[in-house]
Structures are given as structure tokens and as C-alpha cells.
Amino acid sequence: MASTLLDGCRTAHSVLQLPLNLAQTDNPICNISKKSLKAAILRIYELIVWDECTMPNKKFFEALDRTVCDLRNDNRIMGGVGILLSGDFPQTLLSFHEQRQRTN
């Protein structure tokens, strides 16, 4: 939602070319060519802001980590890029609690 309200913002799927077949992939990676403009931008970013980070599967973060590390030739977490994760964490906990109650 924030990406539609703020000037110049985009969704994580759009910017990072996140894979759609996460269930079939053990080691997901973003679909960004090393010679692309997106790769060049990811090499110089110092901070990535990801809003609503509580919603996607953890494999999205793994894909981003692998991609950024590969593009920057840096094996630190997220290739040394700062990442600011924001979202409604209490809302997520309620969802897990409600789901657990339904399965029990």
C-alpha cells in the first residue's frame, strides 16, 4: 500500500524481481541480470526499506540475500546493505494464533 502512496516507491516484487515459484525452489534467487540497471542500483544502495515485511514467506528474504550478496561479491548478510523491515508485527502474531486454534 505504501508504494502506491509515496512518490517513487515500488513493490518488492517489482523492484527485486522476486521469484514466484518459491515452493519448488530450494535456493531462490531474484531474476536480476548482473549487467542490468537494477543490478547496478542494488550494488550502490546503502539501505533497503521493506514495508509489510511480516507478510511474505521467508524465502523472499533468502532470495534477496543471495541476490545482493552475489551482485556485490560480498558474503555478509544482505551483502552488507542495511535493511529496514517494518510491518504490523502484533497483527501477524494474531494470525498465527488464530490459525493454530483452527488446526487444534
Biopython code that builds the backbone (N, CA, C, O; Angstrom):
import numpy as np
from Bio.PDB.StructureBuilder import StructureBuilder

atoms = [
    (1, "MET", "N", (0.823, -1.192, 0.000)),
    (1, "MET", "CA", (0.000, 0.000, 0.000)),
    (1, "MET", "C", (0.866, 1.256, 0.000)),
    (1, "MET", "O", (0.588, 2.211, -0.725)),
    (2, "ALA", "N", (1.924, 1.248, 0.822)),
    (2, "ALA", "CA", (2.775, 2.433, 0.907)),
    (2, "ALA", "C", (3.401, 2.773, -0.438)),
    (2, "ALA", "O", (3.606, 3.944, -0.755)),
    (3, "SER", "N", (3.705, 1.741, -1.232)),
    (3, "SER", "CA", (4.348, 2.001, -2.521)),
    (3, "SER", "C", (3.437, 2.783, -3.463)),
    (3, "SER", "O", (3.926, 3.475, -4.356)),
    (4, "THR", "N", (2.133, 2.686, -3.279)),
    (4, "THR", "CA", (1.215, 3.441, -4.132)),
    (4, "THR", "C", (0.986, 4.853, -3.608)),
    (4, "THR", "O", (0.523, 5.722, -4.347)),
    (5, "LEU", "N", (1.306, 5.085, -2.345)),
    (5, "LEU", "CA", (1.051, 6.387, -1.745)),
    (5, "LEU", "C", (2.254, 7.330, -1.798)),
    (5, "LEU", "O", (2.093, 8.550, -1.775)),
    (6, "LEU", "N", (3.452, 6.763, -1.870)),
    (6, "LEU", "CA", (4.664, 7.575, -1.834)),
    (6, "LEU", "C", (5.259, 7.720, -3.221)),
    (6, "LEU", "O", (5.290, 6.766, -3.998)),
    (7, "ASP", "N", (5.727, 8.911, -3.523)),
    (7, "ASP", "CA", (6.341, 9.188, -4.815)),
    (7, "ASP", "C", (7.607, 8.369, -5.018)),
    (7, "ASP", "O", (8.475, 8.350, -4.145)),
    (8, "GLY", "N", (7.726, 7.694, -6.154)),
    (8, "GLY", "CA", (8.935, 6.972, -6.490)),
    (8, "GLY", "C", (9.080, 5.614, -5.835)),
    (8, "GLY", "O", (10.093, 4.944, -6.038)),
    (9, "CYS", "N", (8.105, 5.190, -5.061)),
    (9, "CYS", "CA", (8.197, 3.889, -4.381)),
    (9, "CYS", "C", (7.581, 2.805, -5.241)),
    (9, "CYS", "O", (6.686, 3.060, -6.047)),
    (10, "ARG", "N", (8.079, 1.583, -5.055)),
    (10, "ARG", "CA", (7.593, 0.435, -5.823)),
    (10, "ARG", "C", (7.478, -0.770, -4.897)),
    (10, "ARG", "O", (8.005, -0.758, -3.784)),
    (11, "THR", "N", (6.797, -1.791, -5.353)),
    (11, "THR", "CA", (6.668, -3.001, -4.543)),
    (11, "THR", "C", (7.952, -3.823, -4.615)),
    (11, "THR", "O", (8.733, -3.685, -5.556)),
    (12, "ALA", "N", (8.163, -4.673, -3.619)),
    (12, "ALA", "CA", (9.351, -5.532, -3.581)),
    (12, "ALA", "C", (9.373, -6.459, -4.792)),
    (12, "ALA", "O", (10.431, -6.675, -5.384)),
    (13, "HIS", "N", (8.229, -7.005, -5.165)),
    (13, "HIS", "CA", (8.184, -7.903, -6.325)),
    (13, "HIS", "C", (8.612, -7.192, -7.600)),
    (13, "HIS", "O", (9.321, -7.762, -8.429)),
    (14, "SER", "N", (8.187, -5.967, -7.749)),
    (14, "SER", "CA", (8.505, -5.202, -8.948)),
    (14, "SER", "C", (9.982, -4.829, -9.013)),
    (14, "SER", "O", (10.631, -5.033, -10.038)),
    (15, "VAL", "N", (10.499, -4.297, -7.947)),
    (15, "VAL", "CA", (11.885, -3.813, -7.929)),
    (15, "VAL", "C", (12.888, -4.958, -7.923)),
    (15, "VAL", "O", (13.890, -4.913, -8.637)),
    (16, "LEU", "N", (12.624, -5.976, -7.125)),
    (16, "LEU", "CA", (13.609, -7.031, -6.900)),
    (16, "LEU", "C", (13.416, -8.256, -7.782)),
    (16, "LEU", "O", (14.200, -9.203, -7.712)),
    (17, "GLN", "N", (12.375, -8.244, -8.613)),
    (17, "GLN", "CA", (12.101, -9.383, -9.490)),
    (17, "GLN", "C", (12.097, -10.689, -8.680)),
    (17, "GLN", "O", (12.748, -11.667, -9.048)),
    (18, "LEU", "N", (11.353, -10.679, -7.579)),
    (18, "LEU", "CA", (11.289, -11.847, -6.701)),
    (18, "LEU", "C", (10.671, -13.037, -7.421)),
    (18, "LEU", "O", (9.748, -12.866, -8.218)),
    (19, "PRO", "N", (11.172, -14.245, -7.150)),
    (19, "PRO", "CA", (10.657, -15.434, -7.833)),
    (19, "PRO", "C", (9.236, -15.766, -7.391)),
    (19, "PRO", "O", (8.858, -15.526, -6.244)),
    (20, "LEU", "N", (8.465, -16.314, -8.305)),
    (20, "LEU", "CA", (7.096, -16.689, -7.995)),
    (20, "LEU", "C", (6.984, -18.161, -7.610)),
    (20, "LEU", "O", (5.987, -18.566, -7.012)),
    (21, "ASN", "N", (7.985, -18.960, -7.943)),
    (21, "ASN", "CA", (7.934, -20.399, -7.707)),
    (21, "ASN", "C", (8.724, -20.797, -6.458)),
    (21, "ASN", "O", (9.552, -21.706, -6.512)),
    (22, "LEU", "N", (8.478, -20.142, -5.371)),
    (22, "LEU", "CA", (9.228, -20.414, -4.146)),
    (22, "LEU", "C", (9.051, -21.834, -3.634)),
    (22, "LEU", "O", (9.988, -22.404, -3.075)),
    (23, "ALA", "N", (7.882, -22.412, -3.809)),
    (23, "ALA", "CA", (7.621, -23.751, -3.286)),
    (23, "ALA", "C", (8.484, -24.805, -3.982)),
    (23, "ALA", "O", (8.823, -25.823, -3.379)),
    (24, "GLN", "N", (8.838, -24.570, -5.236)),
    (24, "GLN", "CA", (9.618, -25.548, -5.992)),
    (24, "GLN", "C", (11.120, -25.285, -5.947)),
    (24, "GLN", "O", (11.891, -26.064, -6.508)),
    (25, "THR", "N", (11.550, -24.214, -5.300)),
    (25, "THR", "CA", (12.951, -23.820, -5.324)),
    (25, "THR", "C", (13.558, -23.911, -3.931)),
    (25, "THR", "O", (13.042, -23.324, -2.979)),
    (26, "ASP", "N", (14.661, -24.652, -3.817)),
    (26, "ASP", "CA", (15.355, -24.761, -2.530)),
    (26, "ASP", "C", (16.204, -23.533, -2.245)),
    (26, "ASP", "O", (16.296, -23.093, -1.099)),
    (27, "ASN", "N", (16.825, -22.977, -3.276)),
    (27, "ASN", "CA", (17.708, -21.814, -3.135)),
    (27, "ASN", "C", (17.236, -20.702, -4.061)),
    (27, "ASN", "O", (17.840, -20.469, -5.108)),
    (28, "PRO", "N", (16.164, -20.013, -3.684)),
    (28, "PRO", "CA", (15.620, -18.981, -4.576)),
    (28, "PRO", "C", (16.585, -17.819, -4.763)),
    (28, "PRO", "O", (17.386, -17.507, -3.882)),
    (29, "ILE", "N", (16.493, -17.191, -5.920)),
    (29, "ILE", "CA", (17.295, -16.009, -6.232)),
    (29, "ILE", "C", (16.427, -15.082, -7.086)),
    (29, "ILE", "O", (15.573, -15.548, -7.840)),
    (30, "CYS", "N", (16.644, -13.793, -6.968)),
    (30, "CYS", "CA", (15.868, -12.822, -7.740)),
    (30, "CYS", "C", (16.293, -12.872, -9.207)),
    (30, "CYS", "O", (17.437, -13.197, -9.525)),
    (31, "ASN", "N", (15.370, -12.549, -10.077)),
    (31, "ASN", "CA", (15.604, -12.613, -11.517)),
    (31, "ASN", "C", (16.190, -11.291, -12.018)),
    (31, "ASN", "O", (15.550, -10.558, -12.771)),
    (32, "ILE", "N", (17.425, -11.000, -11.582)),
    (32, "ILE", "CA", (18.093, -9.758, -11.968)),
    (32, "ILE", "C", (19.430, -10.113, -12.611)),
    (32, "ILE", "O", (20.273, -10.760, -11.990)),
    (33, "SER", "N", (19.616, -9.696, -13.832)),
    (33, "SER", "CA", (20.870, -9.939, -14.540)),
    (33, "SER", "C", (21.977, -9.067, -13.946)),
    (33, "SER", "O", (21.737, -7.922, -13.562)),
    (34, "LYS", "N", (23.191, -9.617, -13.874)),
    (34, "LYS", "CA", (24.322, -8.862, -13.310)),
    (34, "LYS", "C", (24.651, -7.604, -14.110)),
    (34, "LYS", "O", (25.257, -6.671, -13.582)),
    (35, "LYS", "N", (24.256, -7.578, -15.369)),
    (35, "LYS", "CA", (24.575, -6.430, -16.226)),
    (35, "LYS", "C", (23.417, -5.437, -16.350)),
    (35, "LYS", "O", (23.501, -4.477, -17.116)),
    (36, "SER", "N", (22.356, -5.663, -15.611)),
    (36, "SER", "CA", (21.177, -4.805, -15.721)),
    (36, "SER", "C", (21.321, -3.527, -14.886)),
    (36, "SER", "O", (22.196, -3.414, -14.028)),
    (37, "LEU", "N", (20.439, -2.582, -15.167)),
    (37, "LEU", "CA", (20.397, -1.336, -14.400)),
    (37, "LEU", "C", (20.002, -1.625, -12.944)),
    (37, "LEU", "O", (20.538, -1.012, -12.020)),
    (38, "LYS", "N", (19.074, -2.552, -12.746)),
    (38, "LYS", "CA", (18.664, -2.903, -11.378)),
    (38, "LYS", "C", (19.851, -3.446, -10.584)),
    (38, "LYS", "O", (20.002, -3.133, -9.403)),
    (39, "ALA", "N", (20.688, -4.251, -11.223)),
    (39, "ALA", "CA", (21.870, -4.791, -10.543)),
    (39, "ALA", "C", (22.821, -3.660, -10.166)),
    (39, "ALA", "O", (23.370, -3.651, -9.065)),
    (40, "ALA", "N", (23.015, -2.716, -11.068)),
    (40, "ALA", "CA", (23.899, -1.580, -10.793)),
    (40, "ALA", "C", (23.373, -0.768, -9.612)),
    (40, "ALA", "O", (24.145, -0.317, -8.766)),
    (41, "ILE", "N", (22.068, -0.588, -9.564)),
    (41, "ILE", "CA", (21.466, 0.168, -8.462)),
    (41, "ILE", "C", (21.608, -0.594, -7.143)),
    (41, "ILE", "O", (21.933, -0.001, -6.115)),
    (42, "LEU", "N", (21.364, -1.911, -7.173)),
    (42, "LEU", "CA", (21.495, -2.704, -5.948)),
    (42, "LEU", "C", (22.932, -2.728, -5.431)),
    (42, "LEU", "O", (23.158, -2.910, -4.235)),
    (43, "ARG", "N", (23.898, -2.545, -6.321)),
    (43, "ARG", "CA", (25.300, -2.514, -5.889)),
    (43, "ARG", "C", (25.628, -1.251, -5.096)),
    (43, "ARG", "O", (26.512, -1.268, -4.240)),
    (44, "ILE", "N", (24.922, -0.156, -5.378)),
    (44, "ILE", "CA", (25.262, 1.101, -4.704)),
    (44, "ILE", "C", (24.313, 1.457, -3.556)),
    (44, "ILE", "O", (24.609, 2.351, -2.763)),
    (45, "TYR", "N", (23.177, 0.762, -3.464)),
    (45, "TYR", "CA", (22.256, 1.024, -2.352)),
    (45, "TYR", "C", (22.957, 0.826, -1.020)),
    (45, "TYR", "O", (23.770, -0.085, -0.860)),
    (46, "GLU", "N", (22.636, 1.679, -0.078)),
    (46, "GLU", "CA", (23.134, 1.512, 1.282)),
    (46, "GLU", "C", (22.031, 1.046, 2.218)),
    (46, "GLU", "O", (22.305, 0.509, 3.291)),
    (47, "LEU", "N", (20.766, 1.253, 1.806)),
    (47, "LEU", "CA", (19.639, 0.881, 2.655)),
    (47, "LEU", "C", (18.474, 0.440, 1.784)),
    (47, "LEU", "O", (18.137, 1.094, 0.797)),
    (48, "ILE", "N", (17.865, -0.676, 2.162)),
    (48, "ILE", "CA", (16.635, -1.144, 1.527)),
    (48, "ILE", "C", (15.541, -1.078, 2.595)),
    (48, "ILE", "O", (15.703, -1.619, 3.688)),
    (49, "VAL", "N", (14.445, -0.424, 2.281)),
    (49, "VAL", "CA", (13.309, -0.316, 3.201)),
    (49, "VAL", "C", (12.214, -1.233, 2.683)),
    (49, "VAL", "O", (11.740, -1.075, 1.557)),
    (50, "TRP", "N", (11.810, -2.202, 3.515)),
    (50, "TRP", "CA", (10.780, -3.169, 3.129)),
    (50, "TRP", "C", (9.632, -3.046, 4.110)),
    (50, "TRP", "O", (9.727, -3.481, 5.258)),
    (51, "ASP", "N", (8.535, -2.443, 3.642)),
    (51, "ASP", "CA", (7.338, -2.288, 4.469)),
    (51, "ASP", "C", (6.492, -3.557, 4.348)),
    (51, "ASP", "O", (6.583, -4.273, 3.350)),
    (52, "GLU", "N", (5.690, -3.829, 5.338)),
    (52, "GLU", "CA", (4.844, -5.026, 5.391)),
    (52, "GLU", "C", (5.689, -6.296, 5.263)),
    (52, "GLU", "O", (5.312, -7.242, 4.571)),
    (53, "CYS", "N", (6.823, -6.296, 5.935)),
    (53, "CYS", "CA", (7.753, -7.425, 5.854)),
    (53, "CYS", "C", (7.239, -8.662, 6.560)),
    (53, "CYS", "O", (7.812, -9.740, 6.400)),
    (54, "THR", "N", (6.177, -8.539, 7.335)),
    (54, "THR", "CA", (5.654, -9.693, 8.050)),
    (54, "THR", "C", (4.789, -10.576, 7.158)),
    (54, "THR", "O", (4.430, -11.686, 7.552)),
    (55, "MET", "N", (4.456, -10.110, 5.986)),
    (55, "MET", "CA", (3.536, -10.842, 5.129)),
    (55, "MET", "C", (4.209, -11.882, 4.215)),
    (55, "MET", "O", (3.662, -12.975, 4.068)),
    (56, "PRO", "N", (5.359, -11.601, 3.600)),
    (56, "PRO", "CA", (5.925, -12.578, 2.653)),
    (56, "PRO", "C", (6.576, -13.774, 3.342)),
    (56, "PRO", "O", (6.915, -13.727, 4.525)),
    (57, "ASN", "N", (6.736, -14.829, 2.580)),
    (57, "ASN", "CA", (7.423, -16.029, 3.021)),
    (57, "ASN", "C", (8.904, -15.712, 3.247)),
    (57, "ASN", "O", (9.457, -14.836, 2.582)),
    (58, "LYS", "N", (9.543, -16.411, 4.174)),
    (58, "LYS", "CA", (10.952, -16.140, 4.476)),
    (58, "LYS", "C", (11.854, -16.382, 3.266)),
    (58, "LYS", "O", (12.957, -15.840, 3.202)),
    (59, "LYS", "N", (11.399, -17.187, 2.311)),
    (59, "LYS", "CA", (12.220, -17.448, 1.124)),
    (59, "LYS", "C", (12.411, -16.193, 0.266)),
    (59, "LYS", "O", (13.383, -16.104, -0.484)),
    (60, "PHE", "N", (11.501, -15.231, 0.366)),
    (60, "PHE", "CA", (11.697, -13.965, -0.346)),
    (60, "PHE", "C", (12.941, -13.257, 0.187)),
    (60, "PHE", "O", (13.722, -12.700, -0.585)),
    (61, "PHE", "N", (13.118, -13.280, 1.495)),
    (61, "PHE", "CA", (14.291, -12.647, 2.106)),
    (61, "PHE", "C", (15.564, -13.423, 1.771)),
    (61, "PHE", "O", (16.624, -12.832, 1.568)),
    (62, "GLU", "N", (15.451, -14.747, 1.715)),
    (62, "GLU", "CA", (16.594, -15.566, 1.324)),
    (62, "GLU", "C", (17.005, -15.264, -0.119)),
    (62, "GLU", "O", (18.195, -15.187, -0.427)),
    (63, "ALA", "N", (16.014, -15.093, -1.000)),
    (63, "ALA", "CA", (16.296, -14.762, -2.399)),
    (63, "ALA", "C", (16.986, -13.404, -2.495)),
    (63, "ALA", "O", (17.956, -13.248, -3.237)),
    (64, "LEU", "N", (16.489, -12.428, -1.749)),
    (64, "LEU", "CA", (17.110, -11.106, -1.749)),
    (64, "LEU", "C", (18.537, -11.183, -1.222)),
    (64, "LEU", "O", (19.444, -10.580, -1.795)),
    (65, "ASP", "N", (18.740, -11.915, -0.144)),
    (65, "ASP", "CA", (20.080, -12.068, 0.436)),
    (65, "ASP", "C", (21.045, -12.676, -0.574)),
    (65, "ASP", "O", (22.132, -12.139, -0.786)),
    (66, "ARG", "N", (20.666, -13.780, -1.195)),
    (66, "ARG", "CA", (21.540, -14.426, -2.182)),
    (66, "ARG", "C", (21.849, -13.495, -3.352)),
    (66, "ARG", "O", (22.987, -13.416, -3.815)),
    (67, "THR", "N", (20.822, -12.797, -3.821)),
    (67, "THR", "CA", (20.997, -11.913, -4.976)),
    (67, "THR", "C", (21.938, -10.767, -4.663)),
    (67, "THR", "O", (22.872, -10.503, -5.420)),
    (68, "VAL", "N", (21.701, -10.085, -3.555)),
    (68, "VAL", "CA", (22.529, -8.928, -3.207)),
    (68, "VAL", "C", (23.972, -9.363, -2.920)),
    (68, "VAL", "O", (24.918, -8.695, -3.337)),
    (69, "CYS", "N", (24.134, -10.479, -2.210)),
    (69, "CYS", "CA", (25.492, -10.991, -1.947)),
    (69, "CYS", "C", (26.219, -11.287, -3.255)),
    (69, "CYS", "O", (27.399, -10.970, -3.406)),
    (70, "ASP", "N", (25.502, -11.898, -4.201)),
    (70, "ASP", "CA", (26.102, -12.231, -5.492)),
    (70, "ASP", "C", (26.454, -10.973, -6.290)),
    (70, "ASP", "O", (27.548, -10.877, -6.846)),
    (71, "LEU", "N", (25.541, -10.025, -6.347)),
    (71, "LEU", "CA", (25.772, -8.800, -7.128)),
    (71, "LEU", "C", (26.909, -7.951, -6.563)),
    (71, "LEU", "O", (27.635, -7.293, -7.309)),
    (72, "ARG", "N", (27.054, -7.973, -5.239)),
    (72, "ARG", "CA", (28.073, -7.139, -4.598)),
    (72, "ARG", "C", (29.363, -7.899, -4.289)),
    (72, "ARG", "O", (30.322, -7.322, -3.778)),
    (73, "ASN", "N", (29.379, -9.205, -4.603)),
    (73, "ASN", "CA", (30.537, -10.043, -4.267)),
    (73, "ASN", "C", (30.905, -9.881, -2.795)),
    (73, "ASN", "O", (32.072, -9.698, -2.446)),
    (74, "ASP", "N", (29.895, -9.951, -1.950)),
    (74, "ASP", "CA", (30.061, -9.729, -0.518)),
    (74, "ASP", "C", (29.236, -10.781, 0.223)),
    (74, "ASP", "O", (28.018, -10.834, 0.054)),
    (75, "ASN", "N", (29.872, -11.610, 1.032)),
    (75, "ASN", "CA", (29.181, -12.709, 1.710)),
    (75, "ASN", "C", (28.558, -12.335, 3.046)),
    (75, "ASN", "O", (28.016, -13.198, 3.737)),
    (76, "ARG", "N", (28.629, -11.061, 3.420)),
    (76, "ARG", "CA", (27.942, -10.648, 4.644)),
    (76, "ARG", "C", (26.441, -10.726, 4.426)),
    (76, "ARG", "O", (25.973, -10.812, 3.291)),
    (77, "ILE", "N", (25.686, -10.697, 5.523)),
    (77, "ILE", "CA", (24.226, -10.718, 5.415)),
    (77, "ILE", "C", (23.775, -9.557, 4.539)),
    (77, "ILE", "O", (24.186, -8.413, 4.734)),
    (78, "MET", "N", (22.924, -9.874, 3.574)),
    (78, "MET", "CA", (22.401, -8.899, 2.607)),
    (78, "MET", "C", (23.530, -8.152, 1.893)),
    (78, "MET", "O", (23.345, -7.008, 1.479)),
    (79, "GLY", "N", (24.670, -8.771, 1.750)),
    (79, "GLY", "CA", (25.773, -8.157, 1.030)),
    (79, "GLY", "C", (26.277, -6.890, 1.686)),
    (79, "GLY", "O", (26.903, -6.055, 1.034)),
    (80, "GLY", "N", (26.008, -6.741, 2.973)),
    (80, "GLY", "CA", (26.446, -5.553, 3.697)),
    (80, "GLY", "C", (25.497, -4.372, 3.579)),
    (80, "GLY", "O", (25.761, -3.309, 4.141)),
    (81, "VAL", "N", (24.401, -4.542, 2.861)),
    (81, "VAL", "CA", (23.403, -3.475, 2.712)),
    (81, "VAL", "C", (22.543, -3.434, 3.971)),
    (81, "VAL", "O", (22.152, -4.480, 4.488)),
    (82, "GLY", "N", (22.249, -2.251, 4.460)),
    (82, "GLY", "CA", (21.326, -2.115, 5.580)),
    (82, "GLY", "C", (19.918, -2.419, 5.104)),
    (82, "GLY", "O", (19.548, -2.068, 3.984)),
    (83, "ILE", "N", (19.145, -3.062, 5.937)),
    (83, "ILE", "CA", (17.764, -3.351, 5.566)),
    (83, "ILE", "C", (16.855, -2.971, 6.735)),
    (83, "ILE", "O", (17.056, -3.413, 7.866)),
    (84, "LEU", "N", (15.864, -2.152, 6.441)),
    (84, "LEU", "CA", (14.899, -1.702, 7.436)),
    (84, "LEU", "C", (13.591, -2.430, 7.155)),
    (84, "LEU", "O", (12.956, -2.218, 6.122)),
    (85, "LEU", "N", (13.201, -3.287, 8.087)),
    (85, "LEU", "CA", (11.979, -4.061, 7.935)),
    (85, "LEU", "C", (10.902, -3.444, 8.822)),
    (85, "LEU", "O", (11.117, -3.210, 10.011)),
    (86, "SER", "N", (9.750, -3.187, 8.228)),
    (86, "SER", "CA", (8.655, -2.622, 9.014)),
    (86, "SER", "C", (7.372, -3.366, 8.691)),
    (86, "SER", "O", (7.223, -3.941, 7.613)),
    (87, "GLY", "N", (6.467, -3.346, 9.624)),
    (87, "GLY", "CA", (5.191, -4.009, 9.426)),
    (87, "GLY", "C", (4.413, -4.037, 10.722)),
    (87, "GLY", "O", (4.852, -3.499, 11.738)),
    (88, "ASP", "N", (3.272, -4.660, 10.679)),
    (88, "ASP", "CA", (2.407, -4.758, 11.854)),
    (88, "ASP", "C", (2.635, -6.114, 12.513)),
    (88, "ASP", "O", (1.878, -7.060, 12.294)),
    (89, "PHE", "N", (3.696, -6.195, 13.328)),
    (89, "PHE", "CA", (4.095, -7.463, 13.935)),
    (89, "PHE", "C", (3.016, -8.052, 14.851)),
    (89, "PHE", "O", (2.791, -9.261, 14.791)),
    (90, "PRO", "N", (2.342, -7.270, 15.688)),
    (90, "PRO", "CA", (1.271, -7.858, 16.518)),
    (90, "PRO", "C", (0.150, -8.472, 15.687)),
    (90, "PRO", "O", (-0.433, -9.477, 16.094)),
    (91, "GLN", "N", (-0.159, -7.893, 14.539)),
    (91, "GLN", "CA", (-1.202, -8.431, 13.665)),
    (91, "GLN", "C", (-0.810, -9.827, 13.180)),
    (91, "GLN", "O", (-1.658, -10.715, 13.101)),
    (92, "THR", "N", (0.446, -10.022, 12.862)),
    (92, "THR", "CA", (0.930, -11.312, 12.385)),
    (92, "THR", "C", (0.823, -12.362, 13.478)),
    (92, "THR", "O", (0.430, -13.498, 13.213)),
    (93, "LEU", "N", (1.165, -11.995, 14.692)),
    (93, "LEU", "CA", (1.062, -12.940, 15.803)),
    (93, "LEU", "C", (-0.368, -13.397, 16.005)),
    (93, "LEU", "O", (-0.611, -14.568, 16.298)),
    (94, "LEU", "N", (-1.322, -12.482, 15.849)),
    (94, "LEU", "CA", (-2.731, -12.853, 15.978)),
    (94, "LEU", "C", (-3.128, -13.832, 14.881)),
    (94, "LEU", "O", (-3.883, -14.771, 15.132)),
    (95, "SER", "N", (-2.632, -13.623, 13.683)),
    (95, "SER", "CA", (-2.949, -14.522, 12.573)),
    (95, "SER", "C", (-2.444, -15.926, 12.866)),
    (95, "SER", "O", (-3.157, -16.903, 12.636)),
    (96, "PHE", "N", (-1.215, -16.035, 13.374)),
    (96, "PHE", "CA", (-0.662, -17.345, 13.698)),
    (96, "PHE", "C", (-1.463, -18.006, 14.816)),
    (96, "PHE", "O", (-1.729, -19.207, 14.770)),
    (97, "HIS", "N", (-1.844, -17.218, 15.817)),
    (97, "HIS", "CA", (-2.609, -17.749, 16.947)),
    (97, "HIS", "C", (-3.967, -18.274, 16.468)),
    (97, "HIS", "O", (-4.388, -19.363, 16.860)),
    (98, "GLU", "N", (-4.645, -17.499, 15.623)),
    (98, "GLU", "CA", (-5.946, -17.910, 15.113)),
    (98, "GLU", "C", (-5.826, -19.162, 14.253)),
    (98, "GLU", "O", (-6.673, -20.053, 14.329)),
    (99, "GLN", "N", (-4.792, -19.233, 13.447)),
    (99, "GLN", "CA", (-4.592, -20.400, 12.594)),
    (99, "GLN", "C", (-4.307, -21.644, 13.437)),
    (99, "GLN", "O", (-4.808, -22.726, 13.132)),
    (100, "ARG", "N", (-3.512, -21.497, 14.486)),
    (100, "ARG", "CA", (-3.191, -22.604, 15.369)),
    (100, "ARG", "C", (-4.465, -23.121, 16.056)),
    (100, "ARG", "O", (-4.651, -24.328, 16.211)),
    (101, "GLN", "N", (-5.338, -22.191, 16.464)),
    (101, "GLN", "CA", (-6.578, -22.605, 17.126)),
    (101, "GLN", "C", (-7.465, -23.392, 16.184)),
    (101, "GLN", "O", (-8.136, -24.331, 16.614)),
    (102, "ARG", "N", (-7.486, -23.033, 14.909)),
    (102, "ARG", "CA", (-8.307, -23.749, 13.927)),
    (102, "ARG", "C", (-7.788, -25.153, 13.671)),
    (102, "ARG", "O", (-8.577, -26.060, 13.405)),
    (103, "THR", "N", (-6.479, -25.350, 13.745)),
    (103, "THR", "CA", (-5.910, -26.674, 13.458)),
    (103, "THR", "C", (-5.953, -27.598, 14.657)),
    (103, "THR", "O", (-5.814, -28.812, 14.503)),
    (104, "ASN", "N", (-6.143, -27.053, 15.844)),
    (104, "ASN", "CA", (-6.190, -27.899, 17.052)),
    (104, "ASN", "C", (-7.569, -28.375, 17.364)),
    (104, "ASN", "O", (-7.768, -29.092, 18.345)),
]
sb = StructureBuilder()
sb.init_structure("model")
sb.init_model(0)
sb.init_chain("A")
sb.init_seg("    ")
for serial, (resi, resn, name, xyz) in enumerate(atoms, 1):
    if name == "N":
        sb.init_residue(resn, " ", resi, " ")
    sb.init_atom(name, np.array(xyz, "f"), 0.0, 1.0, " ", f" {name:<3s}", serial, name[0])
structure = sb.get_structure()
